[in-house]
Amino acid sequence: MKRAVPFVALVALGWIAWDTGSDPIRFVRGLPWIFDILMRMLPPDPGVLPAALLGALKTIEIALLGTAVAAVLALPLGVVSARNVVAPGLFYPARAALNFLRSVDTLVYALIFVAAVGLGPFPGVLAVIAYTTTSLAKLYSEAIEGIERGPVDAITATGATRLQILRFGVLPQVLPLFLSYVLYRLESNIRAATVLGFVGAGGIGFYLQTYLRTIDYPAASTVLLVTVAMVMAVDAVSSKLRERLV
């Protein structure tokens, strides 16, 4: 039976490759076009650097504000989605709602909010809040479910209320994990916010889309370089902060 598993997996992957039209020959034939676009991007256009930096700043602002608000909103949702602190009648509907809302991507939320409130960074912030709240709530709930029961039982034995149990028995155990999760989501949201501009939700993606649509490849390469530098800087800072939390 175990020997059949690799064979079945290879057959399944082969069928998927055929069904998706994954043809290496087509990719090889397209390489000259890729190289042509890359050559047109050189040298980068320094004239658009101020606009690219402004877009990068807007992207960071969108991610920071959206992540900060989501980190707070996710706290009560994470608690009611943890099976070891709430009754089943509350846990199952809350967990089902989180799973449903997390299935919608940030870009889809951005499309909805652009239609609702108009163009600009604000719908981007709302999109980040909507997706990050549910994602963090799921991570929070899993962290709460993994706590040690000893401190909780000790506080419960003193006659503490449910709120006091959460405050003194649960939160001290999970708070470092919560902060680590928030920093990780901030990294992810920086990357996600870079493409929100493609649907009119502000940020550096707006400039990248504009230059690509107008076939201004040198300007697009400048925006791409700023995007890479921004993501690398945020990742480096976030990694250092997470190391201190461990």
Stockholm file with secondary structure:
# STOCKHOLM 1.0

chainA/1-246         MKRAVPFVALVALGWIAWDTGSDPIRFVRGLPWIFDILMRMLPPDPGVLPAALLGALKTIEIALLGTAVAAVLALPLGVVSARNVVAPGLFYPARAALNFLRSVDTLVYALIFVAAVGLGPFPGVLAVIAYTTTSLAKLYSEAIEGIERGPVDAITATGATRLQILRFGVLPQVLPLFLSYVLYRLESNIRAATVLGFVGAGGIGFYLQTYLRTIDYPAASTVLLVTVAMVMAVDAVSSKLRERLV
#=GR chainA/1-246 SS CTTHHHHHHHHHHHHHHHHTTCCHHHHHHHHHHHHHHHHHTCSCCGGGHHHHHHHHHHHHHHHHHHHHHHHHHHHHHHHHTCTTTSCHHHHHHHHHHHHHHHTSCHHHHHHHHHHHHCSSHHHHHHHHHHHHHHHHHHHHHHHHHTSCHHHHHHHHHTTCCHHHHIIIIIHHHHHHHHHHHHHHHHHHHHHHHTTGGGGTSCSHHHHHHHHHHTTCHHHHHHHHHHHHHHHHHHHHHHHHHHHHHC
#=GC SS_cons         CTTHHHHHHHHHHHHHHHHTTCCHHHHHHHHHHHHHHHHHTCSCCGGGHHHHHHHHHHHHHHHHHHHHHHHHHHHHHHHHTCTTTSCHHHHHHHHHHHHHHHTSCHHHHHHHHHHHHCSSHHHHHHHHHHHHHHHHHHHHHHHHHTSCHHHHHHHHHTTCCHHHHIIIIIHHHHHHHHHHHHHHHHHHHHHHHTTGGGGTSCSHHHHHHHHHHTTCHHHHHHHHHHHHHHHHHHHHHHHHHHHHHC
//
